[in-house]
Amino acid sequence: MNHQDCRCELLAGSEVGHVTICESCGQVHLTLQYMTLRFEAGAFRALAEMVGRAQNRLNCATTDATMVPVPVAAASVVLSKSLN
């Protein structure tokens, strides 16, 4: 299916971008300024979960100066396990 054939419904939007879902192909489109990333719904859910965890850690960092960062290699293992 050609992307021009997509019929998208807005799921959420803000000043940084928007998220739509295509009624034709079922892909979720994440648009940030001039860039659009297309995901299968499950992959988008995994991304949203990861970003939510990161936001929680950032929120904790503002109140807890002892927060220890997770190495990138460890974070990628967590992501790959969540996608399986």
N, C-alpha and C positions, 0 to 999 in steps of 0.2 A: 504494500500500500504506500502510495506517495503521501508525504506529509501535507501537501496542499489539499488532499482529500479529507483531512481530519476535521471533525466537528467537535470543537472543544467547549467544555462547560467549566466556568470558573469555580474552583474550590476555595481559594483564599488569595488575598492580595494585600500588599502593603507598599510603603515607599521604596522598599528594596527589590520588589519583584512580585510575581504571582505564580500560582500553581493551578493548572487546569488538568482535566482528564478528557481524553478523546472518546467520544461516544462510539466511534467507528472501530478503532483498533485497541482501545482499552489502556493505552499508554498514558502515564502521568507526565506532564510537561512542567518542569521547573524553570522559570524564566527569571534571570537576574540581569538587569540592564540589557546588554546586547548579546547575551548568551542564553541559549535554551538547552537544557539537558532533558532527554527523554528516558523514562524508566518503565519497566514492568511494575505493576502495582506492588508486588512483594518486595522488590528491590527498593522502591521508594519508601515503603513502610520501614525497612531496615535502616535506610539513611535517616529518616525522621527520628527513629528511636535513638540512633547514635548521636545525632545533633541534640536531642533532648537530654541525653546523659551528659554531653559536653556542657550544655547550658547549666545543668544542675551543678556540675563541678565548678564552673565559673562563678555561679551564685554563692557557693560555699567558700570559694577562694576570697571573696570580698569580706567574709565574716570569720574565716579560719586561716590565719597566716601560716599554719603548719601543713597545709595541703601539699602532698607530694605528687608531682606530675607523673603520669604513666608514660613510659617510653613508647615511641611510635611503633616499634616492632610488636610490642605487646598489644597495642590497640588494634593493629591490623589482624592479629590472630583472633581477637574478640569479634571483629567485624566478619571475618571469613567464617567463623563458627556460626554466627547468627544468620548468614546467608544460606547455610546448608540445611 
